[in-house]
């Protein structure tokens, strides 16, 4: 993710340097007002050079996103809790995990019984490979909302990383008992595909050969091209 961000930053610089004087993209970088944004969009949709058009769209979207994030960051103390949570989630999606954690920390401190910031902080720590911190955050998410389905599944992932294989199995099973009973739509938080391959990972790690083989055969039919096969087959 960080490589993508660096690449996009380079594209921004190239767009600013190489645009001709009358090019909409060059005018946008001189003055990023609404009129020039619209001009870039209109030019992109009318252009015969689809590659350049897509690059220009990428440039303005990335630049506008960064401007919005920077503006929100400067006024973070004035944001409503839900707005600050969304800012943290944006950082999480961009792979800026430390920045996300800073805002989750604020929400945890001031709204300790709000489960979602704990859960997402656990995900951020997971991506940083800080397994112990991830475990603590996810346990807090569950403590704050006992039926928090996807927090259990993330915790099971973390417990596998910590070598707590039997705990991971129990955590996964508990989480599945709350699927569909939580306030959030399960498929939006943890897809059925992810869930199935996590279950397979847990079975294989716990040497549950019969269960793993039966599940694997079903998954080969349902998800033959899944990106998760590489991880499972590497075990």
Residue pairs with C-beta under 8 A, 6 or more apart in sequence:
1 94
1 95
2 95
4 95
5 94
5 95
8 58
8 62
11 55
11 58
11 59
11 62
12 59
12 62
12 63
15 25
15 26
15 29
15 55
15 56
15 59
16 26
16 29
19 25
19 26
19 27
19 29
20 26
24 36
24 39
24 40
24 42
24 43
24 56
25 40
25 43
25 56
25 59
25 60
27 36
27 39
28 36
28 37
28 39
28 40
28 60
30 36
32 60
32 63
32 64
32 67
37 60
37 64
40 56
40 57
40 60
41 57
41 60
43 53
43 56
44 53
44 54
44 56
44 57
45 53
47 53
69 87
69 90
69 91
72 79
72 83
72 87
73 87
76 84
76 87
76 103
79 87
81 107
81 110
81 111
81 114
84 103
84 106
84 107
85 103
85 107
85 116
85 117
85 120
87 103
88 99
88 100
88 101
88 102
88 103
88 104
88 107
88 117
88 120
89 100
89 120
91 97
91 99
91 100
91 103
92 100
92 120
92 123
92 124
95 127
97 124
97 125
97 127
97 128
98 128
100 120
100 121
100 124
101 121
101 124
101 125
104 117
104 118
104 120
104 121
104 124
104 137
105 121
107 114
107 117
108 114
108 117
108 118
108 121
108 140
111 117
112 144
113 144
114 144
115 141
115 142
115 144
115 145
115 148
115 151
116 141
118 137
118 138
118 140
118 141
118 144
118 151
119 137
119 138
119 141
119 148
119 150
119 151
119 154
121 137
122 134
122 135
122 137
122 138
122 141
122 151
122 154
122 155
122 158
123 134
123 154
125 131
125 133
125 134
125 137
126 134
126 154
126 157
126 158
126 161
129 161
131 158
131 161
131 162
132 162
134 154
134 158
135 155
135 158
135 159
135 162
138 151
138 154
138 155
138 158
139 155
141 148
141 151
142 148
142 151
142 152
142 155
145 151
145 182
145 183
146 178
147 178
147 181
147 182
147 183
148 178
148 182
149 175
149 176
149 178
149 179
149 180
149 181
149 182
149 184
149 186
149 189
149 190
150 175
150 182
150 184
150 186
150 189
150 190
151 175
152 171
152 172
152 174
152 175
152 176
152 178
153 172
153 175
153 190
153 194
153 195
153 198
154 190
155 171
155 175
156 168
156 169
156 171
156 172
156 175
156 198
156 202
157 168
157 198
159 165
159 167
159 168
159 171
160 168
160 201
160 202
160 205
165 202
165 205
165 206
166 206
168 202
168 205
168 206
169 202
169 206
172 198
172 199
172 202
176 195
179 186
180 186
193 223
193 226
193 228
194 228
196 215
196 219
196 222
196 223
197 219
197 223
197 226
197 228
197 231
197 232
199 215
200 212
200 215
200 216
200 219
200 232
201 231
201 232
201 235
203 211
203 212
203 215
204 212
204 232
204 235
205 235
216 232
219 226
223 229
